[in-house]
Each structure stands twice: as C-alpha cells, then as structure tokens.
Amino acid sequence: MKGQFVVSIIFIIAFFISCSETQDQKTEFIEQEVEYISEGTLLKGFLVYDKNIEGKRPGVLVVHEWWGHNDYARNRARMLAELGYTALALDMFGEGKTADHPKDAQKFAGEIFTNVKTGEDRFLAAYNFLKDQETVNPDEIAAVGYCFGGAVVLHMARIGMDLKAIASFHGGIQAITPAEEGKVKAFVLVCNGADDPFVTQEQIDAFKKEMDDAKVQYEFVNYEGAVHSFTNPAADSVGPKFNMPLAYNEKADKESWQEMQKVFNKVFSK
C-alpha cells in the first residue's frame, strides 16, 4: 500500500508539472523591431506573433493615435497576438517619431491629411511588409486604428484597399474620399464615444448615409458616456494636462474590443 501511495503521489506531481509546462509553452511571443521604406522615408514598426501557432494566420495592422508609434500601439499589437494574429504596429510619421505635446501631434497628423497620397503610400508599405511575413496569410489582412489611426484605416477602406475588415476606435469619420458602391472590400466597424465632442451627430448621420448609399457592410456602435480616447488609460492624465476632452472608459474599451473580435471571427476563416 505504501508503495502504491508513493507512486500515486509521484504521478500527481508529474501531472501538475506537465500541465504547468504545457501552460508555459502555450504561448511564446516573438517581438521584432522592424524597418521598411516608403518613398525614401524610413518607417519603424513593431511586429509581434505567437511562435507556437502552426502555419499561417491573419495579419492585423495597428495604426497609432496622433501621438505617433508609441507603447500604446505596441500594446494593442501584443493583444492581437494573444488572439492568434500576427500584428504590425506601423509608423505613419516616419523614423518612428512621436509627439509629447498636442501642437506637435497636430503638426504630424496634419502633414498626413494634407498629403493624403503620402499617408496612403506609408500604409501600403506596411500592408505589403505584413503580407510578406512567413506567419501571415496574405489573403487575410485587417487593420485597426485609434483616433488619428481610426481615420486612417477608415480612409483606406473607403478607397478600396484589399482588407477583410477595419476597426476604428474613437477615430474621425468624415470622408476625404467618400465610399462608392462596389469599391469597399472591408467590413467596417466604427466604435465611437457617444459623448465625443469631436464627432458630431451631423457627421454620424452623414457617415451612415454614405455607407448605406455605397452598400457597405458596416457597424456603427456608440458607447454612452464615452468621450475621445476612451480605449487609452493614459487619456485620464493627458486630458487634464492639456485641457482636452479625453478620458478612459473601461466599459467602452472592453466592449469595443469584443465587437472587434466578433467582426474578425466573422471575416477570417479561422
């Protein structure tokens, strides 16, 4: 009996060690600082994926806020890797530059919006870079964007970029190039703060009419009580610092992330 008891104890210990090792081996993230070029401009991105997932998987581009390619964009890329995607936090401003003050952020973002072709080329360079990765199914690419980045991914969908879906979080929704019937390939998800002063009801009505007229597959979700930058915890400190209507909203953040996952599960053949 004593021998059987010892054997049982050894078996139980071995079982838990095995479970622990399996859990540890479940995910192994590879994070890479990457560089690519667009029209002679060096762009600095951040690529992340789970090494232990076999075969190719969908790729997701992450477009940063007007502050530039910072830790927030990288953290979102990591969260996407946890969901099983290969994610690339891209660089729209060049050289990986970031802003610490709204004046600089507005300048950097303004340079893209006044030179739309430059912005399109930089997004396309990141898109092609991601498609070429060994872990990525080149036929299954999506994009997410925050604030400035939300406006960027929405614009890329409007002009017919070959994306399965885009998700815009508290981004601008006004059109530079309005959607046209038969042109938009992506499913469009817009997650908006219902109390965001930067997005008016008039703009929302115009957006929905534009999408309906162009027969775009889309979903527009308003989060009650949420204002601009509702997905970013740093908004609670940045808002008061610069006297801007920014604030984090945990409920809206979590619910909008779930909405994105629902869309991705629908459009990707996982």
MIDOSE-1310 file (N, C-alpha, C; in nm, 2 decimals, decimal comma, always signed):
residues 270
mkgq	+0,08/-0,12/+0,00/+0,00/+0,00/+0,00/+0,09/+0,13/+0,00; +0,19/+0,12/+0,08/+0,28/+0,24/+0,09/+0,34/+0,27/-0,04; +0,39/+0,16/-0,11/+0,45/+0,18/-0,25/+0,35/+0,24/-0,34; +0,22/+0,19/-0,34/+0,12/+0,24/-0,43/+0,10/+0,39/-0,40
fvvs	+0,10/+0,43/-0,27/+0,08/+0,57/-0,23/+0,19/+0,66/-0,29; +0,31/+0,61/-0,28/+0,42/+0,69/-0,33/+0,41/+0,71/-0,48; +0,38/+0,60/-0,55/+0,36/+0,60/-0,69/+0,25/+0,70/-0,73; +0,14/+0,70/-0,66/+0,03/+0,79/-0,68/+0,08/+0,94/-0,67
iifi	+0,15/+0,96/-0,56/+0,20/+1,10/-0,53/+0,29/+1,14/-0,64; +0,38/+1,05/-0,69/+0,47/+1,09/-0,79/+0,40/+1,12/-0,92; +0,29/+1,04/-0,95/+0,21/+1,05/-1,07/+0,14/+1,19/-1,07; +0,09/+1,23/-0,95/+0,02/+1,35/-0,94/+0,11/+1,47/-0,96
iaff	+0,23/+1,46/-0,90/+0,33/+1,57/-0,91/+0,37/+1,58/-1,06; +0,39/+1,47/-1,12/+0,43/+1,47/-1,26/+0,32/+1,53/-1,35; +0,20/+1,50/-1,31/+0,08/+1,55/-1,39/+0,08/+1,70/-1,38; +0,10/+1,76/-1,26/+0,09/+1,90/-1,25/+0,21/+1,97/-1,31
iscs	+0,33/+1,91/-1,31/+0,44/+1,96/-1,37/+0,42/+1,97/-1,52; +0,36/+1,86/-1,57/+0,33/+1,85/-1,72/+0,23/+1,96/-1,76; +0,13/+1,98/-1,67/+0,03/+2,08/-1,70/+0,09/+2,22/-1,70; +0,18/+2,24/-1,60/+0,25/+2,37/-1,59/+0,33/+2,40/-1,71
etqd	+0,41/+2,29/-1,76/+0,49/+2,31/-1,88/+0,41/+2,34/-2,00; +0,29/+2,27/-2,01/+0,20/+2,29/-2,12/+0,15/+2,43/-2,13; +0,12/+2,48/-2,00/+0,06/+2,62/-1,99/+0,17/+2,72/-2,04; +0,30/+2,69/-1,99/+0,41/+2,78/-2,02/+0,44/+2,79/-2,17
qkte	+0,42/+2,67/-2,23/+0,45/+2,66/-2,37/+0,33/+2,70/-2,46; +0,22/+2,73/-2,40/+0,10/+2,76/-2,48/+0,13/+2,88/-2,57; +0,19/+2,98/-2,52/+0,22/+3,10/-2,60/+0,37/+3,14/-2,58; +0,43/+3,17/-2,69/+0,57/+3,22/-2,69/+0,57/+3,34/-2,80
fieq	+0,57/+3,46/-2,75/+0,56/+3,57/-2,84/+0,70/+3,61/-2,89; +0,70/+3,63/-3,02/+0,82/+3,69/-3,09/+0,79/+3,83/-3,11; +0,87/+3,92/-3,06/+0,86/+4,07/-3,08/+0,98/+4,12/-3,16; +0,95/+4,19/-3,27/+1,06/+4,24/-3,35/+1,05/+4,39/-3,38
evey	+1,16/+4,46/-3,37/+1,17/+4,59/-3,42/+1,19/+4,58/-3,57; +1,11/+4,64/-3,65/+1,13/+4,62/-3,80/+1,14/+4,76/-3,87; +1,20/+4,76/-3,98/+1,21/+4,88/-4,06/+1,16/+4,85/-4,21; +1,10/+4,95/-4,27/+1,06/+4,94/-4,41/+1,06/+5,08/-4,47
iseg	+1,05/+5,09/-4,60/+1,06/+5,22/-4,67/+0,94/+5,25/-4,75; +0,91/+5,38/-4,75/+0,80/+5,43/-4,84/+0,85/+5,56/-4,90; +0,86/+5,56/-5,03/+0,91/+5,68/-5,10/+1,03/+5,75/-5,04; +1,13/+5,66/-5,00/+1,25/+5,71/-4,95/+1,25/+5,75/-4,80
tllk	+1,13/+5,73/-4,73/+1,12/+5,76/-4,59/+1,13/+5,63/-4,51; +1,22/+5,63/-4,41/+1,24/+5,51/-4,32/+1,12/+5,51/-4,22; +1,06/+5,39/-4,22/+0,95/+5,38/-4,13/+0,98/+5,26/-4,03; +0,95/+5,29/-3,90/+0,99/+5,19/-3,80/+0,86/+5,13/-3,73
gflv	+0,85/+5,00/-3,75/+0,74/+4,93/-3,70/+0,77/+4,83/-3,59; +0,67/+4,76/-3,54/+0,68/+4,66/-3,43/+0,59/+4,54/-3,47; +0,66/+4,43/-3,49/+0,59/+4,31/-3,53/+0,59/+4,21/-3,41; +0,47/+4,15/-3,39/+0,46/+4,05/-3,28/+0,36/+3,94/-3,32
ydkn	+0,40/+3,81/-3,28/+0,32/+3,70/-3,31/+0,35/+3,59/-3,21; +0,27/+3,49/-3,21/+0,29/+3,37/-3,12/+0,36/+3,26/-3,20; +0,48/+3,23/-3,16/+0,57/+3,14/-3,23/+0,51/+3,00/-3,23; +0,43/+2,96/-3,13/+0,38/+2,83/-3,11/+0,25/+2,80/-3,19
iegk	+0,20/+2,90/-3,26/+0,09/+2,87/-3,35/+0,15/+2,82/-3,49; +0,10/+2,71/-3,53/+0,15/+2,65/-3,65/+0,08/+2,71/-3,78; +0,16/+2,72/-3,88/+0,10/+2,77/-4,01/+0,08/+2,92/-4,01; +0,02/+2,96/-4,12/-0,01/+3,10/-4,15/-0,14/+3,14/-4,08
rpgv	-0,15/+3,27/-4,05/-0,27/+3,32/-3,98/-0,30/+3,46/-4,03; -0,41/+3,51/-4,00/-0,44/+3,65/-4,04/-0,34/+3,75/-3,98; -0,32/+3,86/-4,06/-0,24/+3,97/-4,01/-0,32/+4,09/-3,98; -0,28/+4,17/-3,88/-0,36/+4,29/-3,85/-0,26/+4,40/-3,83
lvvh	-0,29/+4,51/-3,90/-0,22/+4,64/-3,89/-0,28/+4,72/-3,78; -0,19/+4,78/-3,70/-0,23/+4,87/-3,59/-0,18/+5,01/-3,62; -0,28/+5,11/-3,64/-0,24/+5,24/-3,67/-0,26/+5,33/-3,55; -0,15/+5,40/-3,51/-0,14/+5,47/-3,39/-0,22/+5,60/-3,38
ewwg	-0,24/+5,65/-3,26/-0,30/+5,78/-3,24/-0,21/+5,89/-3,30; -0,26/+6,02/-3,29/-0,18/+6,13/-3,34/-0,05/+6,15/-3,26; -0,03/+6,08/-3,15/+0,09/+6,09/-3,07/+0,20/+6,01/-3,14; +0,17/+5,93/-3,24/+0,27/+5,86/-3,31/+0,28/+5,71/-3,26
hndy	+0,38/+5,64/-3,31/+0,40/+5,50/-3,28/+0,46/+5,49/-3,14; +0,38/+5,47/-3,04/+0,43/+5,46/-2,91/+0,39/+5,33/-2,84; +0,41/+5,32/-2,71/+0,38/+5,20/-2,64/+0,24/+5,15/-2,65; +0,15/+5,25/-2,65/+0,01/+5,21/-2,66/-0,02/+5,13/-2,78
arnr	+0,03/+5,17/-2,90/+0,01/+5,10/-3,02/+0,07/+4,96/-3,01; +0,19/+4,95/-2,95/+0,26/+4,83/-2,94/+0,18/+4,73/-2,85; +0,12/+4,78/-2,74/+0,04/+4,70/-2,65/-0,08/+4,64/-2,72; -0,14/+4,72/-2,81/-0,26/+4,67/-2,88/-0,21/+4,56/-2,98
arml	-0,09/+4,58/-3,04/-0,04/+4,47/-3,12/-0,02/+4,34/-3,04; +0,03/+4,36/-2,92/+0,05/+4,24/-2,84/-0,08/+4,17/-2,81; -0,19/+4,25/-2,78/-0,32/+4,20/-2,75/-0,37/+4,12/-2,87; -0,34/+4,17/-2,99/-0,39/+4,10/-3,11/-0,31/+3,97/-3,13
aelg	-0,18/+3,97/-3,09/-0,10/+3,85/-3,10/-0,16/+3,74/-3,00; -0,21/+3,79/-2,89/-0,27/+3,70/-2,79/-0,39/+3,63/-2,85; -0,46/+3,70/-2,94/-0,58/+3,64/-3,00/-0,54/+3,55/-3,12; -0,41/+3,54/-3,15/-0,37/+3,44/-3,25/-0,33/+3,51/-3,39
ytal	-0,33/+3,64/-3,39/-0,29/+3,71/-3,52/-0,14/+3,75/-3,52; -0,09/+3,77/-3,63/+0,04/+3,84/-3,64/+0,00/+3,99/-3,66; +0,06/+4,07/-3,57/+0,02/+4,21/-3,57/+0,14/+4,30/-3,60; +0,12/+4,41/-3,67/+0,22/+4,51/-3,70/+0,18/+4,64/-3,66
aldm	+0,24/+4,70/-3,56/+0,21/+4,84/-3,52/+0,30/+4,92/-3,62; +0,23/+4,99/-3,71/+0,31/+5,06/-3,81/+0,34/+5,21/-3,77; +0,41/+5,27/-3,87/+0,46/+5,41/-3,84/+0,41/+5,50/-3,96; +0,32/+5,59/-3,92/+0,27/+5,68/-4,02/+0,35/+5,81/-4,04
fgeg	+0,43/+5,84/-3,93/+0,50/+5,97/-3,93/+0,65/+5,97/-3,98; +0,70/+5,85/-3,99/+0,84/+5,83/-4,03/+0,94/+5,84/-3,92; +1,05/+5,75/-3,93/+1,15/+5,75/-3,83/+1,11/+5,71/-3,69; +0,98/+5,67/-3,68/+0,93/+5,63/-3,55/+0,90/+5,75/-3,46
ktad	+0,90/+5,87/-3,51/+0,88/+5,98/-3,43/+0,75/+5,99/-3,36; +0,75/+6,04/-3,24/+0,63/+6,06/-3,15/+0,62/+6,20/-3,10; +0,51/+6,24/-3,05/+0,48/+6,38/-3,00/+0,45/+6,37/-2,86; +0,49/+6,47/-2,78/+0,46/+6,48/-2,64/+0,36/+6,59/-2,61
hpkd	+0,34/+6,67/-2,71/+0,25/+6,79/-2,70/+0,15/+6,79/-2,82; +0,03/+6,83/-2,79/-0,07/+6,84/-2,90/-0,03/+6,92/-3,02; +0,04/+7,02/-3,00/+0,09/+7,10/-3,11/+0,17/+7,02/-3,21; +0,26/+6,94/-3,16/+0,34/+6,86/-3,24/+0,26/+6,75/-3,30
aqkf	+0,17/+6,69/-3,22/+0,09/+6,58/-3,27/+0,00/+6,63/-3,39; -0,06/+6,75/-3,37/-0,14/+6,81/-3,47/-0,06/+6,83/-3,60; +0,06/+6,88/-3,58/+0,15/+6,90/-3,70/+0,18/+6,77/-3,77; +0,22/+6,67/-3,70/+0,25/+6,54/-3,76/+0,13/+6,48/-3,84
agei	+0,01/+6,48/-3,77/-0,11/+6,43/-3,83/-0,15/+6,51/-3,95; -0,14/+6,64/-3,93/-0,18/+6,74/-4,04/-0,10/+6,71/-4,17; +0,03/+6,68/-4,15/+0,11/+6,65/-4,27/+0,06/+6,53/-4,35; +0,00/+6,44/-4,28/-0,05/+6,32/-4,35/-0,18/+6,36/-4,41
ftnv	-0,27/+6,43/-4,34/-0,40/+6,46/-4,40/-0,40/+6,56/-4,51; -0,29/+6,64/-4,51/-0,28/+6,74/-4,63/-0,20/+6,68/-4,74; -0,13/+6,57/-4,72/-0,06/+6,49/-4,82/-0,11/+6,35/-4,82; -0,24/+6,34/-4,86/-0,31/+6,21/-4,85/-0,23/+6,09/-4,92
ktge	-0,17/+6,12/-5,03/-0,10/+6,02/-5,11/+0,02/+5,96/-5,03; +0,08/+6,05/-4,95/+0,19/+6,01/-4,86/+0,14/+5,91/-4,76; +0,03/+5,95/-4,70/-0,03/+5,86/-4,60/-0,07/+5,72/-4,66; -0,13/+5,73/-4,77/-0,17/+5,60/-4,84/-0,05/+5,52/-4,87
drfl	+0,06/+5,58/-4,92/+0,18/+5,50/-4,95/+0,24/+5,44/-4,83; +0,24/+5,51/-4,72/+0,30/+5,46/-4,60/+0,22/+5,35/-4,54; +0,09/+5,36/-4,55/+0,00/+5,25/-4,51/+0,02/+5,13/-4,60; +0,03/+5,15/-4,73/+0,05/+5,04/-4,82/+0,19/+4,97/-4,80
aayn	+0,29/+5,05/-4,77/+0,42/+4,99/-4,74/+0,41/+4,89/-4,62; +0,34/+4,93/-4,52/+0,32/+4,85/-4,40/+0,24/+4,73/-4,44; +0,14/+4,75/-4,51/+0,05/+4,64/-4,56/+0,13/+4,53/-4,63; +0,21/+4,58/-4,73/+0,29/+4,48/-4,81/+0,39/+4,41/-4,72
flkd	+0,45/+4,49/-4,63/+0,55/+4,43/-4,53/+0,48/+4,32/-4,45; +0,37/+4,34/-4,40/+0,30/+4,24/-4,32/+0,26/+4,12/-4,40; +0,21/+4,14/-4,52/+0,17/+4,03/-4,61/+0,28/+3,94/-4,64; +0,41/+3,99/-4,64/+0,52/+3,91/-4,68/+0,58/+3,83/-4,56
qetv	+0,52/+3,84/-4,44/+0,58/+3,77/-4,33/+0,54/+3,62/-4,34; +0,63/+3,54/-4,30/+0,61/+3,39/-4,31/+0,49/+3,34/-4,23; +0,45/+3,41/-4,12/+0,35/+3,37/-4,04/+0,21/+3,42/-4,08; +0,21/+3,49/-4,19/+0,08/+3,56/-4,23/+0,02/+3,50/-4,36
npde	-0,11/+3,48/-4,35/-0,19/+3,45/-4,47/-0,21/+3,58/-4,55; -0,15/+3,60/-4,66/-0,16/+3,73/-4,73/-0,30/+3,76/-4,78; -0,39/+3,67/-4,78/-0,53/+3,69/-4,82/-0,62/+3,73/-4,71; -0,56/+3,74/-4,59/-0,64/+3,77/-4,47/-0,57/+3,88/-4,39
iaav	-0,60/+4,00/-4,43/-0,54/+4,12/-4,36/-0,65/+4,21/-4,31; -0,64/+4,26/-4,19/-0,73/+4,36/-4,14/-0,65/+4,48/-4,08; -0,72/+4,58/-4,04/-0,65/+4,69/-3,98/-0,74/+4,75/-3,87; -0,67/+4,80/-3,76/-0,74/+4,87/-3,65/-0,66/+5,00/-3,64
gycf	-0,74/+5,10/-3,59/-0,68/+5,23/-3,57/-0,74/+5,31/-3,46; -0,67/+5,39/-3,40/-0,71/+5,47/-3,28/-0,70/+5,62/-3,31; -0,81/+5,69/-3,28/-0,81/+5,84/-3,31/-0,76/+5,87/-3,45; -0,65/+5,93/-3,46/-0,59/+5,96/-3,60/-0,59/+5,83/-3,68
ggav	-0,54/+5,72/-3,61/-0,53/+5,59/-3,68/-0,67/+5,54/-3,72; -0,77/+5,57/-3,65/-0,91/+5,53/-3,69/-0,95/+5,59/-3,82; -0,92/+5,72/-3,83/-0,95/+5,79/-3,95/-0,87/+5,74/-4,07; -0,74/+5,69/-4,04/-0,66/+5,64/-4,15/-0,72/+5,51/-4,20
vlhm	-0,75/+5,41/-4,11/-0,80/+5,28/-4,16/-0,93/+5,30/-4,23; -1,01/+5,39/-4,18/-1,14/+5,41/-4,25/-1,12/+5,47/-4,39; -1,03/+5,56/-4,40/-0,99/+5,61/-4,53/-0,95/+5,50/-4,63; -0,86/+5,41/-4,58/-0,81/+5,30/-4,66/-0,92/+5,21/-4,70
arig	-1,02/+5,19/-4,62/-1,13/+5,10/-4,66/-1,21/+5,17/-4,76; -1,23/+5,30/-4,75/-1,31/+5,38/-4,84/-1,25/+5,38/-4,98; -1,12/+5,38/-4,99/-1,06/+5,38/-5,13/-1,04/+5,24/-5,19; -1,08/+5,14/-5,11/-1,08/+5,01/-5,17/-0,97/+4,92/-5,14
mdlk	-0,89/+4,95/-5,04/-0,78/+4,87/-5,00/-0,83/+4,73/-4,97; -0,75/+4,63/-5,01/-0,79/+4,49/-5,00/-0,77/+4,44/-4,86; -0,87/+4,48/-4,77/-0,87/+4,44/-4,63/-1,00/+4,36/-4,60; -0,99/+4,26/-4,51/-1,11/+4,19/-4,48/-1,20/+4,27/-4,39
aias	-1,13/+4,35/-4,30/-1,21/+4,43/-4,21/-1,12/+4,55/-4,16; -1,19/+4,65/-4,11/-1,12/+4,76/-4,04/-1,20/+4,79/-3,91; -1,13/+4,83/-3,81/-1,20/+4,87/-3,69/-1,14/+5,01/-3,65; -1,23/+5,11/-3,64/-1,19/+5,24/-3,60/-1,24/+5,27/-3,46
fhgg	-1,14/+5,30/-3,37/-1,18/+5,33/-3,23/-1,16/+5,48/-3,21; -1,27/+5,54/-3,17/-1,27/+5,69/-3,14/-1,19/+5,77/-3,25; -1,22/+5,73/-3,37/-1,15/+5,80/-3,49/-1,24/+5,90/-3,56; -1,18/+5,98/-3,64/-1,26/+6,07/-3,72/-1,33/+5,99/-3,83
iqai	-1,45/+6,04/-3,86/-1,53/+5,96/-3,96/-1,57/+6,04/-4,08; -1,52/+6,17/-4,09/-1,55/+6,24/-4,21/-1,47/+6,19/-4,33; -1,53/+6,20/-4,45/-1,46/+6,14/-4,56/-1,37/+6,24/-4,64; -1,26/+6,19/-4,67/-1,17/+6,26/-4,77/-1,21/+6,22/-4,91
tpae	-1,22/+6,09/-4,92/-1,27/+6,02/-5,04/-1,39/+5,94/-5,00; -1,52/+5,98/-5,03/-1,63/+5,90/-4,99/-1,64/+5,76/-5,05; -1,70/+5,67/-4,98/-1,71/+5,54/-5,03/-1,80/+5,53/-5,15; -1,77/+5,44/-5,24/-1,85/+5,42/-5,36/-1,90/+5,28/-5,37
egkv	-2,02/+5,26/-5,42/-2,07/+5,12/-5,43/-1,98/+5,03/-5,51; -1,95/+4,91/-5,46/-1,87/+4,82/-5,52/-1,72/+4,83/-5,50; -1,68/+4,94/-5,43/-1,54/+4,97/-5,41/-1,48/+4,92/-5,28; -1,56/+4,93/-5,18/-1,52/+4,90/-5,04/-1,52/+4,75/-5,02
kafv	-1,41/+4,69/-4,99/-1,40/+4,54/-4,97/-1,41/+4,50/-4,83; -1,37/+4,59/-4,74/-1,36/+4,56/-4,60/-1,50/+4,57/-4,53; -1,52/+4,49/-4,42/-1,63/+4,51/-4,33/-1,58/+4,63/-4,24; -1,66/+4,73/-4,22/-1,63/+4,85/-4,15/-1,69/+4,85/-4,01
lvcn	-1,61/+4,86/-3,91/-1,66/+4,87/-3,77/-1,61/+5,00/-3,72; -1,70/+5,08/-3,67/-1,67/+5,21/-3,61/-1,72/+5,21/-3,46; -1,62/+5,22/-3,37/-1,66/+5,23/-3,23/-1,63/+5,37/-3,18; -1,74/+5,44/-3,15/-1,74/+5,58/-3,12/-1,79/+5,61/-2,98
gadd	-1,73/+5,71/-2,92/-1,78/+5,76/-2,79/-1,90/+5,85/-2,81; -2,01/+5,82/-2,75/-2,14/+5,89/-2,78/-2,13/+6,04/-2,73; -2,03/+6,06/-2,64/-2,02/+6,20/-2,58/-1,89/+6,26/-2,63; -1,83/+6,21/-2,74/-1,71/+6,26/-2,80/-1,74/+6,39/-2,87
pfvt	-1,69/+6,51/-2,83/-1,72/+6,64/-2,89/-1,66/+6,65/-3,03; -1,57/+6,57/-3,06/-1,50/+6,58/-3,19/-1,58/+6,51/-3,30; -1,68/+6,43/-3,26/-1,77/+6,37/-3,36/-1,91/+6,41/-3,34; -1,97/+6,49/-3,43/-2,10/+6,54/-3,42/-2,21/+6,45/-3,47
qeqi	-2,33/+6,47/-3,43/-2,44/+6,39/-3,48/-2,46/+6,41/-3,63; -2,43/+6,53/-3,68/-2,44/+6,56/-3,82/-2,34/+6,47/-3,90; -2,22/+6,46/-3,84/-2,12/+6,37/-3,90/-2,16/+6,22/-3,90; -2,22/+6,18/-3,79/-2,26/+6,04/-3,78/-2,37/+6,01/-3,88
dafk	-2,47/+6,10/-3,89/-2,57/+6,09/-3,99/-2,52/+6,08/-4,13; -2,42/+6,17/-4,16/-2,36/+6,17/-4,30/-2,28/+6,04/-4,32; -2,21/+5,99/-4,22/-2,14/+5,87/-4,24/-2,23/+5,75/-4,27; -2,34/+5,74/-4,19/-2,43/+5,63/-4,21/-2,49/+5,63/-4,35
kemd	-2,53/+5,75/-4,39/-2,59/+5,77/-4,52/-2,49/+5,73/-4,63; -2,36/+5,77/-4,61/-2,26/+5,73/-4,71/-2,24/+5,58/-4,72; -2,23/+5,52/-4,60/-2,22/+5,37/-4,60/-2,34/+5,30/-4,66; -2,46/+5,35/-4,63/-2,58/+5,29/-4,68/-2,59/+5,30/-4,83
dakv	-2,56/+5,42/-4,88/-2,57/+5,45/-5,02/-2,47/+5,37/-5,10; -2,35/+5,34/-5,04/-2,24/+5,26/-5,11/-2,26/+5,11/-5,08; -2,37/+5,08/-5,01/-2,39/+4,94/-4,97/-2,27/+4,87/-4,91; -2,21/+4,94/-4,81/-2,10/+4,89/-4,74/-2,15/+4,80/-4,62
qyef	-2,09/+4,69/-4,60/-2,12/+4,62/-4,48/-2,05/+4,69/-4,36; -2,13/+4,74/-4,27/-2,07/+4,81/-4,16/-2,15/+4,80/-4,03; -2,08/+4,84/-3,92/-2,15/+4,85/-3,79/-2,10/+4,98/-3,73; -2,19/+5,06/-3,68/-2,15/+5,18/-3,60/-2,20/+5,17/-3,46
vnye	-2,11/+5,17/-3,37/-2,15/+5,15/-3,23/-2,12/+5,27/-3,15; -2,22/+5,33/-3,08/-2,20/+5,44/-2,99/-2,19/+5,39/-2,85; -2,09/+5,44/-2,77/-2,08/+5,40/-2,63/-2,12/+5,51/-2,54; -2,23/+5,49/-2,47/-2,28/+5,60/-2,39/-2,18/+5,64/-2,28
gavh	-2,17/+5,77/-2,26/-2,08/+5,82/-2,15/-1,93/+5,82/-2,19; -1,90/+5,77/-2,31/-1,76/+5,77/-2,35/-1,72/+5,89/-2,44; -1,60/+5,94/-2,41/-1,56/+6,06/-2,49/-1,44/+6,01/-2,57; -1,36/+6,11/-2,62/-1,25/+6,08/-2,71/-1,14/+6,00/-2,63
sftn	-1,07/+5,91/-2,70/-0,96/+5,83/-2,65/-1,01/+5,74/-2,54; -1,13/+5,69/-2,55/-1,19/+5,61/-2,44/-1,12/+5,47/-2,42; -1,04/+5,42/-2,52/-0,97/+5,30/-2,50/-0,83/+5,31/-2,44; -0,79/+5,43/-2,42/-0,65/+5,45/-2,37/-0,65/+5,50/-2,23
paad	-0,60/+5,42/-2,13/-0,59/+5,46/-1,99/-0,51/+5,59/-1,97; -0,41/+5,62/-2,06/-0,33/+5,74/-2,05/-0,42/+5,87/-2,07; -0,53/+5,85/-2,13/-0,62/+5,97/-2,15/-0,66/+6,04/-2,03; -0,66/+5,97/-1,91/-0,70/+6,03/-1,79/-0,60/+6,13/-1,74
svgp	-0,48/+6,11/-1,78/-0,37/+6,21/-1,74/-0,35/+6,31/-1,84; -0,35/+6,27/-1,97/-0,32/+6,36/-2,08/-0,43/+6,46/-2,10; -0,56/+6,42/-2,08/-0,67/+6,51/-2,09/-0,66/+6,64/-2,00; -0,65/+6,62/-1,87/-0,64/+6,73/-1,78/-0,51/+6,81/-1,81
kfnm	-0,40/+6,74/-1,84/-0,27/+6,81/-1,86/-0,28/+6,91/-1,97; -0,35/+6,88/-2,08/-0,36/+6,97/-2,19/-0,50/+7,03/-2,21; -0,58/+7,02/-2,11/-0,72/+7,07/-2,11/-0,79/+7,02/-2,23; -0,79/+6,89/-2,26/-0,86/+6,83/-2,37/-0,97/+6,74/-2,32
play	-1,08/+6,72/-2,40/-1,18/+6,63/-2,35/-1,15/+6,49/-2,38; -1,05/+6,43/-2,31/-1,01/+6,29/-2,32/-1,03/+6,22/-2,19; -1,08/+6,10/-2,20/-1,09/+6,02/-2,08/-1,10/+5,87/-2,11; -1,05/+5,79/-2,03/-1,06/+5,64/-2,04/-1,19/+5,60/-1,99
neka	-1,25/+5,50/-2,06/-1,38/+5,44/-2,02/-1,36/+5,29/-2,03; -1,34/+5,22/-1,92/-1,31/+5,08/-1,91/-1,42/+5,00/-1,98; -1,55/+5,03/-1,95/-1,66/+4,95/-2,01/-1,66/+4,96/-2,16; -1,65/+5,09/-2,21/-1,64/+5,11/-2,36/-1,52/+5,04/-2,42
dkes	-1,41/+5,05/-2,35/-1,29/+4,99/-2,40/-1,31/+4,83/-2,42; -1,36/+4,77/-2,32/-1,37/+4,62/-2,32/-1,48/+4,58/-2,42; -1,59/+4,66/-2,42/-1,70/+4,62/-2,51/-1,66/+4,64/-2,66; -1,59/+4,75/-2,69/-1,54/+4,77/-2,83/-1,44/+4,67/-2,87
wqem	-1,36/+4,62/-2,78/-1,26/+4,52/-2,82/-1,33/+4,39/-2,85; -1,44/+4,36/-2,78/-1,52/+4,24/-2,80/-1,59/+4,25/-2,94; -1,64/+4,37/-2,97/-1,70/+4,39/-3,10/-1,60/+4,37/-3,21; -1,48/+4,41/-3,20/-1,38/+4,39/-3,30/-1,35/+4,24/-3,31
qkvf	-1,35/+4,17/-3,20/-1,32/+4,02/-3,21/-1,44/+3,95/-3,29; -1,56/+4,00/-3,26/-1,67/+3,94/-3,33/-1,66/+3,96/-3,48; -1,62/+4,08/-3,52/-1,61/+4,11/-3,66/-1,50/+4,02/-3,72; -1,38/+4,01/-3,65/-1,27/+3,93/-3,71/-1,31/+3,79/-3,72
nkvf	-1,38/+3,74/-3,62/-1,42/+3,59/-3,62/-1,51/+3,57/-3,74; -1,59/+3,67/-3,78/-1,68/+3,66/-3,89/-1,61/+3,66/-4,03; -1,51/+3,75/-4,04/-1,45/+3,77/-4,17/-1,33/+3,68/-4,20; -1,26/+3,63/-4,09/-1,15/+3,54/-4,11/-1,19/+3,39/-4,11
sk	-1,13/+3,32/-4,19/-1,16/+3,17/-4,20/-1,07/+3,10/-4,10; -1,09/+3,13/-3,97/-1,00/+3,06/-3,87/-1,07/+2,93/-3,82
